Amino acid sequence: MKKIAVMITALMLMLFITVPAGASNLTAKSFAMGGAFTGVADDISAVLYNPAGLSQSGLVGIYVNGGTYASDFGKIADLLEVSEAINNDDVVEVYKKFPDGAYFGGQAFVGGNFRTFGVSINTDSYIQSTQSGTTANLSNTTTTEGIVTFSNELLEPPLNLGALYYGVNLKFNRTSKISYDVDNINVYEKMGSGTGYGLDIGVLAKVTDFVKVGAQVRNLVATEYEVTGDITEYTYTSESWESNPAGSFSEKVKPGRTMRVGAAVHIPVVNATVAADIENFPLLTEDENAEQIIHLGFEKNLFFNALSLRAGTFEKDNTKYYTGGIGLNFTAFHLDLGLGKTDEDTYTALLSGNIKF
């Protein structure tokens, strides 16, 4: 049943040579600043942190971001042995070759805007494997958001003392899943997908030319949907695989409502920006037990803004994580790199390019 080998090979290629296909709210610039971006939000990627920031994104913008993440590169290499064994029809007790705890994947964000109207796609795809006793599991989950964003000025106080902006994301959500449960000679394949809808809102207050405060409610309204599909049983009989229908499956997906608040301060005398976010702010976050995560970020521009140096930190589960990156700015074209860890075992690298007029 060489679908497993095909899936492993395809995902390995995705990890190492593509701008891959959760929708994760990470871009190279925001990740390098530790995720403190709700008050910065100044290009089309703002739709992930604060759609109100689209009002600051200029006349026309195009943004492409991609990256990969992995928990243990040694276990990724072990998955190649599974692929090789299946391709060679060495399937007896192949479950023993599955690494326990392998986890890796990729993400991408592509978007464009004209003034305060934007369209984007945010997607994340990951593969993980487990092995216990005489069974193993390999699964691939892909989450994609198609996003339409509108932003505008809500209030402009007299004497140009500041401004207040709002933004709305209308989202089409799709989750697809492929998984394989493997024992001594049998493989059970689950393959299915489901779709739903969601709405985000955001506000951004420009207190002065140097101070901005923002907030976003993600999934203010979101439909619960089901990932449904068929189960197929594959049995290896000496020289070939035989397949038979084995029922169907259904898994519920409920996007949770979360609130994020943040602020950014630009310091002209040193041409630098400091920013802070609070993730899972309790006012409108649905899960009362969700951990409040504080994100801190810093950006320093050098050589007449041609080079940007960034650093950030956040604390999750009583562990501090550090991120960093650089940006190259060529008038309207910007190239950014972000590196760091997103949890105790997962390393992340992101690269993005955008054009903004």
N, C-alpha and C positions, 0 to 999 in steps of 0.2 A: 504494500500500500504506500506508494511512493509520494503521495501527497504531502506526507510529513517532511520528507526530504526536500521537496520543492519549496515548502513553506519556510523551512529553516534556511535554505540557500537564499531565497528572496529576501528574508529579513536580515540576513547577514550583509547582503549587498546594500540594503537600505541603511544599515547602521554605519557602514564605512564609506560609501561613495555617493550618497544622495543628500539632497535637502529633503528630509524624510516627511512622511506623512505623520490633546487631549485636551479633551482639548485643554492644554496646559496654558496658563497665563504667563508665559515667559518669552521675552525677546532678549536679544543680546545686550542691549543698552540697559533695560530694566533689571535684568538678572545681575549684570556687573555692578549695579548700584544696590544690590541686596534686596531687590523687589520693592524698594521705596520709590514709587512712581506715580501714585495717585495725584500728587500735587504738581508733578513735572508735566506729564501727559501733553506732549507738544507735537505729535505726529499721528499718522493713521493708526499706529499700534496702540494709541490711547484707548481704543475701543475695548481693550482687554483689561485696563485698569480704571479708566474713567472716560466714558464716551463724550462727556462735556468738553474734554480736551481737544476734540476734533475742530472746535472753533479756532484753535491756535495753530492748525496744521498747514496754513498757507492756502494759496490758490489751487494748486494741483499737487498731488503726492502719490508716489508708488512705493510700496514697501514689500520686501521679501525677507523672511527670516526662517532659518532652519537650524536644527541641531540634533545631537544625540545624547543619550544618557545610558549608563550601565552600572551595575552593582559589583560585578566581578568578572574581569576580562578573561580570567582563566576558565570560568564556567562557560563563557561564550564559546571558547575554543572547544570545550567538551561537547557542545551541541553539534559541532561538525562531525564528530565521531558517530553520532546517531545518524546523521544524514548519510555518511559513508556506509554504515552497516546496512541501512535500508536499501540503498542503491545496489549493494552487493547481495541483497536478499538474505543477509545474515540476521534474521529476525527473531530467532529463538532466544528468549530472555533478553530481548533488546531493551526492555525497561531498565535493566541494570546500567545501561549506558547514559540514561538521562541524568544530568546533574541536578541536585536538589538546591533550589534557591537561585537559579539563573534568572536574571531580570535585566532586560535592555530594550531600547526602543528609540524612537525619534519623533520629532515634532516639527511642524511648519506653520507659518502664518504668512499669508499673501493678501495684500489689500491695496486699495486705491481710493482716492477721494478727489472730489471737485468742490472746492469751498467747504461747506459744512455738511456735505452728503458723502457717505462712504460705503463701500461694499468690500467685504473681506471674507476669507475662509481661514479658520483655525482648526488644526487637526493634530492628533497625537495617536501614535500606534506603538504598542509595546508587546513583547513576548516574554513569557515566564514559564519555567518548568519546575516541577516538583517530583520527588521520588521517595517512596515509602514502602517498605516491605517488598511485595511482588507486583506493585503497580507504579505507574508513573503518569504524569499529566503534562501536556504541552498546550499552551493556549496563546492566542493572539487577539487582543482587543483594540479596536480602532474607534475613536470618538471624533466626530467632525461637527463643527459649527459653521453654518453659513450665516453671515451677519450683515444686516443692513442697518446703517447708523445715520442718525440725523442729530445735528447740534445747532444751537443758536444762542444769541445773547438774550438773557432774560431781563437784565436790569443794568442800566448805565447811570450811576449817580452823577449829579452835577459837578462841574469843575474838573471832570476827568479824574475823579478820586479813586476809581476802581471800576470793576465790572463783575457781573454775575452771569455765568453761562450754565446751560443745561444740555444734556445729551441723552439719547435713547437708542438702545440696541434692540432690534427685532431679530430673533435667532431661530434658525431651523436646525434642530439637533438630530444627529444620526449616530447610532452605535451599532457596530457589527462585531461579531465574535466567531472565531473558529477555535475549537479545542479538540484535543485527542486524549482519551483515556486508554492507556496501554497496559496490558498484562502479558502473560507468557506468549500467547500466540494470537490474541485478539486485540483489535483496535476499535474504539467507539468514537466516531466523529460527530461533533455537534457543529452545525453551521447555521447562523441566523443573523437577523438584524431587526432594528426597530427605530422609529422616528418620533420626534416630539417637537415642541415649540417652547420658546422662552422669551423673557423680556428683562433687560437691564436698564437701570436709570443712573444718571450721574449728575453731579453739580460741581462747578469749579468757581471759586471766588478769587478774583484778582484784587487782593487788598491794596497793593501798590504795584509799581512796575517790578518790584523785586520780591514780593511775597505772594504766594498762592496757597490756597487751602481747598481741598477737594474731598468728595465722598462718592462712593459707588455702592449701589445695591445690586448684586448679581442674582439673577433668577428671582426678581421680585414676583414675577408670575412665571410658572413653568409647569408644563404638563407632565404627569407621570406616564411613562410608556413601557412597553414590554419588548424585549428582544426575544423573538420567537424563531424557530427553525426546526429542521429535521435531524434525527439521529440515524446514522448509518453504521451498521456493524460490519467490520472487515475481519475475515478469518483467513489465516495463511495455511494453505494445504500443500505442503511439500514444494511446489514450484510456482504457485500463483496465489493471488488474493481473490477471495470470493466476497461479494458484498450483498447485504440484505437490509431492508428497512427495519429500524428498531424503535419506531415511535417518534415523538416530538418533544421539544422542551420549551420552557418559557421562563424568562428572568425579568424581574421588574427593575426599572431605572427611574429614580426620582431625584432630579437635580435639586440640591438643597439651596435655600436662600442664604446668602452671606452678605455682610456689610464690611466695607473697607473705607477707612478715612486716612487722609495724609496731608502733609504740608511740605512746601519747598521754599527755600530762601536763597536767592542769588546775592552773592557778596561781590559787588563790582570792583572794589579796591584790589581784590586778589583774583577776580574773574573765576569764581568758583561757586558751586551750588551744593547746599546740604539739604537732605530730604529725609522724611520719616513717615512711615505708614503703620497703622494698626490693622492687622488682618483679623477677621471674625469679630469686629466691633459688636458688642452685645446688644445695641439698640434694636437692630433689625435682623440679626443673624438667627436663623431658624433653630439650629442646634444649640441649646443652652449650655451644653457641656463642651462645646468646641473651644479649643485652646486659642487664646488671644496671642498672636505672634507680632512682635514689634520688629519692623524692618528699618534699617538705617542705611543711608547711601550718601556718597560724596562724588562730585565730579569737578575736576580742575582742567580748565582749558589753557593751552599753551600755544606759542607761536602764532599769535593772531587768530586763535580758534582753529588752527589747522589740525591740532592734536588734542584729544581729550583723554585724560586718565581717570579711571573710575574704580571705586572700591565700595564694598558694602558688607553688612553683616545682619544676621537674624538669629533668633534663638527659638528652637523647637524641641519639645520633650526634654527640657533642661540641658540641651546641648547647643553650643554656639557654632554657627557656620559662617564662613567667610567667602566672599566672592570678589572678583576683580575683572578688569577688562580695559580695552582701549578703543578709541574711535578716531577715524581719519575723516577729515571734513574738507571737501573740495567744492567750495561754493554751494551748489545745489545738491551735490552727491555726497552721501555719508556712508561709511563702512564701519561696522561695529563688531567687536568680539567680546564675548563674556564667558568666563570660566569659573567653576566652583563646584560645591556639593549641595545637593538639595535635601539630603538626609544622611544618616550615619554611613550608609553603604553606597550611595549613588552619586557618581560623578557626572557632571553635565558640561557640555561645550555648545555654545550657540554663536552663529555668525549671521549677520544681517546687513542688507544694503538698502538704502532708500534714496529716492529723489524727491526733493521738495522745493517748490517755487513759491 
